[in-house]
């Protein structure tokens, strides 16, 4: 038996740091979406946990036994008292350490596929508890649709709908350390409450709301990787770009466009000028809750 599914990238349309816990973890509020495309996960029955990695970014990953899909599989085995294994095939199409939740999305999709392969039905809370042990982005990746994430990532609030926009993702192929970005963050308690956000399916109203938001990690990330500023400038200069911003802790940045044609034209233009960069254009809100 073989099962497969795409692990879509997780994009932070905005990311506000709202507090800091006594244990050092930062609190946040972020609107996330899951565009088209992503890594591909396939699982099939096996006596033990085995991982095979392929794809254009396979060589950027560390040892397979350190992959988050292995941790996900082992935690599910333990929680559900499973003595079966699985061969996990990961086709790595997304850049690594790039601010778009690739590893977290892989772990989330792997959990879902293994539940089907092993014929177990943990509750949403049981799966979420595994996700929280793996990483802060895993719970929202398990949800897999547009949402507001709060706290340290464990609070997921569904978003009923987003406008039909197209998104261009561009990465200079420079890995960014999330802990280093947070260490550089000069958080001064100025943002201590959520900025009210008016969700609208009207493109102009929605973009107007987004313009009032920020990614609070963008400035510290640029201080560590100045090339992020060049990526943002390149996206912003494209015809039809309505908003450009960094996702997560970087270095992937995005631009929002009204049509797929404009987003694709921007992708081609940027990669012609910067052939050593990575870029994809796709529909922004694939997976949004209906």
C-alpha positions as CSV (number, residue, x, y, z in Angstrom):
1,X,0.0,0.0,0.0
2,X,1.4,3.4,-1.0
3,X,-0.1,6.8,-0.1
4,X,1.1,10.3,-1.1
5,X,0.2,13.9,-0.6
6,X,1.7,17.4,-1.2
7,X,3.2,19.2,1.8
8,X,2.4,22.8,0.8
9,X,4.5,25.8,2.0
10,X,3.1,27.8,4.9
11,X,3.3,31.6,4.2
12,X,3.0,34.2,6.9
13,X,1.1,37.1,5.3
14,X,1.8,39.0,8.5
15,X,3.6,38.1,11.7
16,X,3.3,40.2,14.8
17,X,5.3,39.5,17.9
18,X,2.9,40.2,20.8
19,X,4.8,39.1,23.9
20,X,7.5,37.1,25.5
21,X,7.0,34.3,28.0
22,X,9.1,33.8,31.1
23,X,10.8,30.7,29.4
24,X,12.0,32.9,26.6
25,X,9.5,31.9,23.9
26,X,7.9,34.7,22.0
27,X,4.2,35.0,21.5
28,X,2.9,35.9,18.1
29,X,-0.2,36.4,15.9
30,X,0.1,35.6,12.3
31,X,-2.2,35.1,9.3
32,X,-1.0,32.1,7.3
33,X,-2.0,30.6,4.0
34,X,-1.0,27.5,2.0
35,X,-0.3,28.1,-1.7
36,X,-0.2,25.5,-4.4
37,X,2.9,23.3,-4.8
38,X,5.3,22.1,-2.2
39,X,7.2,19.0,-1.2
40,X,5.8,15.5,-2.0
41,X,5.5,12.9,0.7
42,X,4.8,9.2,-0.1
43,X,4.6,6.4,2.5
44,X,4.4,2.6,2.1
45,X,4.5,-0.3,4.5
46,X,7.8,-1.4,5.9
47,X,9.1,-3.2,9.0
48,X,11.0,-0.2,10.3
49,X,11.1,3.6,9.7
50,X,13.2,4.3,6.6
51,X,13.5,7.7,4.8
52,X,14.5,8.3,1.2
53,X,15.0,11.9,0.1
54,X,15.1,13.2,-3.5
55,X,14.3,16.4,-5.3
56,X,16.2,19.6,-6.1
57,X,16.9,20.5,-2.4
58,X,17.6,17.0,-1.1
59,X,21.3,17.8,-0.7
60,X,20.5,20.7,1.7
61,X,19.0,18.4,4.3
62,X,21.1,16.8,7.1
63,X,21.2,13.1,7.9
64,X,17.8,11.4,7.1
65,X,17.5,10.1,10.7
66,X,17.4,13.8,11.9
67,X,14.5,14.7,9.5
68,X,11.3,15.9,11.2
69,X,9.3,13.2,9.4
70,X,11.3,10.6,11.3
71,X,10.5,12.3,14.6
72,X,6.8,12.5,13.6
73,X,6.7,8.8,12.8
74,X,8.3,7.8,16.0
75,X,6.1,10.0,18.2
76,X,3.0,8.6,16.4
77,X,4.3,5.0,17.0
78,X,4.8,5.7,20.7
79,X,1.5,7.5,21.2
80,X,-0.6,4.9,19.4
81,X,1.4,1.8,20.5
82,X,2.2,0.9,16.9
83,X,4.8,-1.8,16.0
84,X,4.7,-1.3,12.3
85,X,7.2,0.8,10.3
86,X,7.0,2.7,7.0
87,X,9.2,3.7,4.1
88,X,8.9,7.5,3.8
89,X,9.8,9.1,0.5
90,X,10.4,12.8,0.6
91,X,10.7,14.8,-2.6
92,X,12.2,18.0,-1.5
93,X,11.1,20.8,-3.8
94,X,11.1,23.7,-1.3
95,X,14.3,25.4,-0.1
96,X,15.5,24.5,3.4
97,X,15.5,26.9,6.4
98,X,13.6,29.4,4.3
99,X,10.7,30.7,6.4
100,X,7.9,28.8,4.7
101,X,7.5,25.9,7.1
102,X,8.8,23.2,4.8
103,X,10.0,20.8,7.5
104,X,6.9,21.4,9.6
105,X,4.6,20.8,6.7
106,X,6.4,17.6,5.9
107,X,6.0,16.4,9.4
108,X,2.3,17.2,9.5
109,X,1.5,15.5,6.2
110,X,3.6,12.5,7.2
111,X,1.5,12.2,10.4
112,X,-1.7,12.3,8.4
113,X,-0.5,9.7,5.8
114,X,0.9,7.3,8.5
115,X,-2.4,7.4,10.3
116,X,-4.1,6.2,7.2
117,X,-1.3,3.6,6.4
118,X,-1.3,2.2,10.0
119,X,-5.1,2.5,10.2
120,X,-5.1,4.5,13.5
121,X,-7.5,7.4,14.2
122,X,-6.0,9.7,16.9
123,X,-8.1,12.7,17.8
124,X,-7.2,16.1,16.5
125,X,-5.9,17.0,20.0
126,X,-3.7,13.9,20.0
127,X,-2.2,14.8,16.7
128,X,-1.8,18.4,17.7
129,X,0.0,17.3,20.9
130,X,2.5,15.4,18.7
131,X,2.8,18.5,16.4
132,X,3.6,20.7,19.4
133,X,6.5,18.4,20.3
134,X,8.0,18.7,16.8
135,X,7.7,22.4,16.2
136,X,5.6,25.6,16.6
137,X,4.4,25.5,13.0
138,X,3.3,21.9,12.9
139,X,-0.2,22.4,14.5
140,X,-1.2,25.0,11.8
141,X,0.3,22.7,9.1
142,X,-1.8,19.9,10.4
143,X,-4.8,22.2,10.0
144,X,-3.5,22.9,6.5
145,X,-5.9,25.8,5.6
146,X,-5.8,29.6,6.0
147,X,-5.8,30.5,9.7
148,X,-4.7,32.9,12.4
149,X,-2.1,31.3,14.6
150,X,-1.5,32.7,18.0
151,X,0.4,32.0,21.2
152,X,3.6,30.1,20.3
153,X,1.7,28.6,17.4
154,X,-0.6,26.3,19.3
155,X,-3.8,28.5,19.0
156,X,-5.3,28.0,15.6
157,X,-8.3,30.2,14.5
158,X,-9.9,29.2,11.2
159,X,-10.3,31.9,8.5
160,X,-13.6,31.5,6.6
161,X,-12.3,32.9,3.3
162,X,-9.6,34.9,1.6
163,X,-9.7,36.8,-1.7
164,X,-8.5,35.1,-4.9
165,X,-5.0,36.4,-5.2
166,X,-1.8,35.0,-6.7
167,X,1.5,34.8,-4.9
168,X,5.1,34.9,-6.0
169,X,7.7,33.3,-3.7
170,X,11.3,34.2,-4.1
171,X,14.3,32.9,-2.1
172,X,18.0,33.9,-2.6
173,X,19.0,30.4,-1.5
174,X,20.5,31.5,1.7
175,X,19.5,29.6,4.8
176,X,18.4,31.7,7.8
177,X,18.6,30.5,11.4
178,X,15.3,31.1,13.1
179,X,16.9,31.2,16.6
180,X,19.4,33.8,15.4
181,X,16.6,36.0,14.0
182,X,14.8,35.9,17.3
183,X,18.0,36.6,19.2
184,X,18.5,39.7,17.0
185,X,14.9,40.9,17.5
186,X,14.7,44.1,19.4
187,X,11.3,43.5,21.0
188,X,10.3,46.4,23.2
189,X,6.8,45.6,24.3
190,X,5.3,48.2,22.0
191,X,3.0,45.7,20.3
192,X,1.0,44.1,23.1
193,X,-2.3,43.4,21.4
194,X,-3.6,42.1,18.2
195,X,-4.1,44.7,15.5
196,X,-7.8,44.2,14.5
197,X,-7.9,42.7,11.0
198,X,-10.9,43.0,8.8
199,X,-11.2,39.8,6.7
200,X,-12.7,40.6,3.4
201,X,-12.9,38.7,0.1
202,X,-12.6,42.0,-1.7
203,X,-9.1,42.2,-3.0
204,X,-8.5,45.9,-2.5
205,X,-10.0,45.9,1.0
206,X,-7.9,42.8,2.0
207,X,-4.7,44.3,0.7
208,X,-5.4,47.5,2.5
209,X,-5.7,45.6,5.7
210,X,-2.5,43.7,5.0
211,X,-0.6,47.0,4.4
212,X,-1.3,48.0,7.9
213,X,0.4,44.8,9.2
214,X,4.1,43.8,9.2
215,X,6.4,40.9,9.7
216,X,8.2,41.9,12.9
217,X,11.0,39.5,12.0
218,X,11.8,41.1,8.7
219,X,14.2,43.8,10.0
220,X,16.3,41.5,12.2
221,X,16.4,39.0,9.4
222,X,17.7,41.6,7.0
223,X,20.4,42.6,9.5
224,X,21.6,39.0,9.3
225,X,21.0,38.4,5.6
226,X,21.1,41.7,3.7
227,X,20.2,39.9,0.5
228,X,16.6,39.7,1.7
229,X,16.3,43.5,1.1
230,X,17.4,42.9,-2.5
231,X,14.8,40.2,-3.0
232,X,12.0,42.5,-1.6
233,X,13.1,45.3,-3.9
234,X,13.1,43.0,-6.9
235,X,9.6,41.7,-6.1
236,X,8.3,45.2,-5.4
237,X,9.6,46.5,-8.7
238,X,7.5,44.0,-10.8
239,X,4.4,45.2,-12.7
240,X,1.2,44.5,-10.8
241,X,2.8,43.7,-7.4
242,X,0.4,44.9,-4.7
243,X,2.4,44.0,-1.6
244,X,5.8,42.5,-0.9
245,X,6.9,41.1,2.5
246,X,9.1,38.4,4.0
247,X,7.6,35.1,5.3
248,X,8.4,33.7,8.7
249,X,12.0,34.2,9.7
250,X,13.2,34.4,6.0
251,X,14.8,34.4,3.6
252,X,11.8,33.6,1.4
253,X,9.8,36.7,0.4
254,X,6.5,37.0,-1.4
255,X,4.6,39.4,-3.6
256,X,0.9,39.4,-4.1
257,X,-0.7,39.9,-7.5
258,X,-4.3,40.0,-8.9
259,X,-3.7,37.5,-11.7
260,X,-1.6,34.4,-12.2
261,X,-0.2,35.9,-15.4
262,X,1.2,38.9,-13.6
263,X,2.8,36.7,-10.9
264,X,4.3,34.3,-13.5
265,X,5.6,37.2,-15.5
266,X,7.3,38.6,-12.4
267,X,8.8,35.2,-11.6
268,X,10.3,34.9,-15.1
269,X,11.7,38.5,-15.0
270,X,13.3,38.1,-11.5
271,X,14.9,34.7,-12.3
272,X,16.3,36.0,-15.6
273,X,18.1,38.7,-13.6
274,X,18.9,36.4,-10.7
275,X,19.3,32.9,-12.0
276,X,20.9,31.7,-8.7
277,X,17.6,32.5,-6.9
278,X,14.6,30.2,-6.5
279,X,11.1,31.4,-7.3
280,X,7.6,30.0,-7.9
281,X,4.2,31.6,-8.7
282,X,1.0,30.1,-7.7
283,X,-2.5,30.6,-6.3
284,X,-2.3,32.1,-2.8
285,X,-5.2,30.6,-0.9
286,X,-5.4,27.0,-2.1
287,X,-6.6,25.2,1.0
288,X,-8.6,28.1,2.4
289,X,-11.6,27.0,4.4
290,X,-14.8,27.2,2.5
